[in-house]
Amino acid sequence: MQIESLKVFCDLVATESFTKAAQVNGVTQSAVSQTVSAMERYFKSRLVERSAKHFRLTREGQVLYERAKSIVGQFESIHHQMEAIKGVVAGNIHVSAIYSIGLHVLPPYLKKFLKVCPTVRVDVQYRQARQIYENVLGNEADLGLVAYPTKDMGLEAVPLRKDPMVLICHPKHPFAKLRSVKLKALEGQKLVSFDPEIPTRKALDKLFRQQGVTVKHAQEFDNVETVKRAVEIDAGVALVPEVTVAEEVAKRTLAAVKIEGREVSRPFALIYKKNKVLSPAMKEFIALLKGPL
């Protein structure tokens, strides 16, 4: 029985998907099925109840998973400790990030990291927040970058920073002439919003309720890029992280106005699976994200 087989089995259980387990390990779905079948022959026990709709471990499979998870974790710990002793910072880091952070916050940090650690490959995927939590818990991503991190018993969260939010509008909108606006000024305004289930939208809805402000959600989108495009054609105004509109403001396709009277900011954090053995490369990456550029 090889460590690689145990890892494939653990990833299968974590993702509950033969397809995802194959992607995580860089093999085919057929190879994952063959690995499980080989393990069942070895232990002379059925490990997984195969169904088109549901994934479920047998009692024997659950016992194997608990033991295999420990063995794989110990092996990864040994491997990372060996790398640390040798001073080796190499390997792959799989990062899952929400669009606004991945596209506008991460790039300068990534550039600096790769300059310091050129032998490390960082794979960044853009996902919705819900998918990022699933990716990290399912071992499809080593690290996740999310806004308004939610508490989860299975995750560690490292607070990074807060990004100021600004009001954006078409350059010819009346707000564009102002240096700042109060939230009350949004009363009755057409708002280009994020989808209701996105954490930033939930936080803004709570803020509007606290301030007694009623807005009209003219359009709703699942990422900041589409929100910006809608505001550029004057479909309404929007509240977005300031860092995400630097280019449009410079080109004058959008105007950004500060919020007056109180700080409106979006916190974001890095998440990873609790008890995950972090490689030297991951530790370096996290340390860089926590510091200034």
Secondary structure, DSSP 8 states (H G I E B T S, - for coil): --HHHHHHHHHHHHHT-HHHHHHHHTS-HHHHHHHHHHHHHHHTS--EE--SS--EE-HHHHHHHHHHHHHHHHHHHHHHHHHHHHT---EEEEEEE-HHIIIIIHHHHHHHHHHH-TTEEEEEEE--HHHHHHHHHTTS-SEEEEES----TTEEEEEEEEEEEEEEE-TTSGGGG-SEEEGGGGTT-EEEEE-TTSHHHHHHHHHHHHHT---EEEEEESSHHHHHHHHHTTS-BEEEEGGGGHHHHHHTSSEEEEEESS--EEEEEEEEETT----HHHHHHHHHHHS--
